[in-house]
Amino acid sequence: MTRVLPLRPPEPPEMHARAMDNLRYIRQTMEAAATFTAVSGWGMVITGFTAVAAALLAGATHSPTRWLFVWLCEGCLSVAISVYTMALKARAAKLPLWSEPARKIVFSFAPPMLVGALLTLLFFERGLVALLPGVWMLLYGVGVVAAGTFSVRIVPVMGIAFMIVGTVALFAPASWAVASMVAGFGGLHLLFGTLIARRHGG
């Protein structure tokens, strides 16, 4: 006599929907873990305002040493603002600040900045301070593009914009230095910071 096997009952629709929801949640969690979303747009806006002030203050001096000192102070201030505002945004979103994507961002962004520091010392010693605005913006843009691959999509676009302005500043007359620094470190931070703040929660 042939053995009759019971048919397996079809999967209930509720179970299938629950499984799809679980898969969707896992996919979203993995995507969030792969990008650093705590980049602070409002922090960039503040940095833009301080950069405009630094450009005007540095432009008012005729001493290369004082000019460089103003911008080094601005660089330190912008780092402090960025770290503080990113920590606030990460805490508000209940996200870890020092995550795997954050480490990738730091390790991608740091090499161009170290090269910029070395070139700054070299150019200052050789009397080539006029070239620093273009070099700074080019290297900053490269660092932002590299680090932005682990962040929201608009960040690499900002890096490309910095590279464009830096290229113009590099070949522009020395009299354009103030305008190029205002447009780059001031204007681009204000523009993209506002976009990031509106589109990505602050």
C-alpha positions in Angstrom: 0.0 0.0 0.0 1.4 3.4 -1.0 2.2 5.7 1.9 0.4 9.0 1.7 2.4 12.0 2.9 0.5 14.9 4.3 0.7 18.1 2.3 2.6 21.0 4.0 0.2 23.7 4.8 0.9 27.0 3.0 2.8 29.6 4.9 0.3 32.1 6.5 0.4 35.5 4.9 1.1 37.1 8.3 4.3 35.0 8.7 5.5 36.0 5.2 4.9 39.7 5.8 6.7 39.4 9.2 9.7 37.7 7.5 9.8 40.5 4.8 9.7 43.1 7.6 12.6 41.4 9.4 14.6 41.3 6.2 13.9 45.0 5.5 15.0 45.9 9.0 18.2 43.9 8.7 19.0 45.5 5.4 18.4 49.0 6.7 20.5 48.3 9.8 23.4 47.1 7.6 23.1 50.1 5.4 23.1 52.5 8.4 26.1 50.7 9.8 28.0 51.1 6.6 27.8 54.9 6.6 28.6 57.6 9.1 25.5 59.7 9.4 26.5 61.9 12.3 28.2 64.6 10.1 26.8 67.8 11.5 25.5 70.3 9.0 25.0 73.0 11.6 28.6 72.4 12.6 29.7 73.1 9.1 27.6 76.3 9.1 29.3 77.5 12.2 32.7 76.7 10.6 31.7 78.6 7.5 31.0 81.8 9.6 34.3 81.4 11.5 36.2 80.9 8.2 34.7 84.1 6.7 35.8 86.0 9.8 39.3 84.4 9.6 39.6 85.3 5.9 38.7 88.9 6.5 41.0 89.1 9.5 43.9 87.4 7.7 43.4 89.6 4.7 43.8 92.7 6.8 47.4 91.8 7.7 50.4 92.2 5.5 52.5 89.8 7.5 52.7 86.2 6.1 53.4 85.0 9.6 50.3 86.6 11.1 48.3 85.4 8.1 49.4 81.9 8.7 48.8 82.1 12.4 45.2 83.3 11.9 44.5 80.4 9.6 46.1 77.8 11.9 43.9 79.1 14.7 40.9 78.8 12.5 41.9 75.2 11.6 42.1 74.2 15.2 38.8 75.9 16.0 37.0 74.2 13.0 38.2 70.8 14.2 36.9 71.5 17.7 33.6 72.7 16.3 33.2 69.6 14.0 34.0 67.1 16.7 31.7 68.7 19.3 28.7 69.1 16.9 29.1 65.6 15.6 29.2 64.2 19.1 25.9 66.1 19.8 24.3 64.8 16.7 25.4 61.2 17.4 24.1 61.4 21.0 20.7 62.9 19.8 20.4 60.0 17.3 21.6 57.4 19.8 24.4 56.5 17.4 28.0 55.6 18.4 30.4 58.4 17.5 33.5 56.1 17.2 32.1 53.4 14.9 33.7 51.5 12.1 32.5 54.0 9.5 33.8 56.8 11.7 37.3 55.2 11.9 37.3 54.8 8.1 36.5 58.5 7.7 39.3 59.5 10.0 41.8 57.2 8.3 40.7 58.5 4.8 40.7 62.2 5.8 43.9 62.2 7.8 46.6 61.6 5.1 45.6 64.6 2.9 45.6 66.8 6.0 49.1 65.6 7.0 50.3 66.3 3.5 48.8 69.8 3.8 50.6 70.4 7.1 53.9 69.4 5.6 53.4 71.5 2.5 52.4 74.4 4.7 55.7 74.3 6.5 57.6 74.0 3.2 55.8 76.8 1.5 56.2 79.1 4.5 59.9 78.5 4.6 60.3 79.0 0.8 58.1 82.2 0.8 55.3 80.6 -1.2 52.5 81.5 1.2 50.4 82.8 -1.7 50.0 79.3 -3.0 48.5 77.9 0.3 44.8 78.8 -0.3 44.7 76.7 -3.4 46.7 73.9 -2.0 44.7 73.8 1.2 41.3 73.7 -0.6 42.6 71.0 -3.1 43.8 68.7 -0.3 40.8 69.4 1.9 38.6 68.5 -1.1 40.5 65.3 -1.7 40.2 64.4 2.0 36.4 65.1 2.0 35.9 63.0 -1.2 37.8 60.1 0.2 36.1 60.2 3.6 32.7 61.0 2.1 32.5 57.6 0.6 31.7 56.4 4.1 29.2 59.1 4.8 26.0 60.6 3.2 26.1 61.1 -0.5 26.3 64.9 -0.4 29.7 64.9 1.4 31.8 63.8 -1.6 30.0 66.4 -3.7 31.2 69.0 -1.3 34.7 67.7 -1.6 34.6 68.0 -5.4 33.3 71.6 -5.0 36.3 72.4 -2.8 38.7 70.9 -5.4 37.2 73.1 -8.1 37.5 76.3 -6.0 41.0 75.2 -5.0 42.1 74.8 -8.6 40.8 78.2 -9.4 42.6 79.7 -6.4 45.8 78.0 -7.3 46.1 79.7 -10.7 44.4 82.9 -9.7 46.3 86.2 -8.9 47.4 86.6 -5.3 44.9 89.4 -4.9 42.1 86.8 -5.1 43.3 85.1 -1.9 40.7 86.6 0.4 37.9 86.1 -2.0 38.8 82.5 -2.7 39.1 81.6 1.0 35.7 83.3 1.7 34.2 81.4 -1.2 35.8 78.1 -0.3 36.1 77.6 3.4 33.3 80.1 4.1 30.7 79.8 1.3 30.9 76.1 0.6 30.7 75.2 4.3 27.7 77.4 4.7 26.0 76.0 1.5 26.6 72.3 2.1 26.2 72.6 5.9 22.7 74.0 5.4 21.8 71.3 2.9 23.1 68.5 5.2 21.3 70.0 8.2 18.0 70.1 6.3 18.2 66.7 4.6 20.0 64.6 7.2 18.7 65.8 10.6 21.0 68.5 11.7 
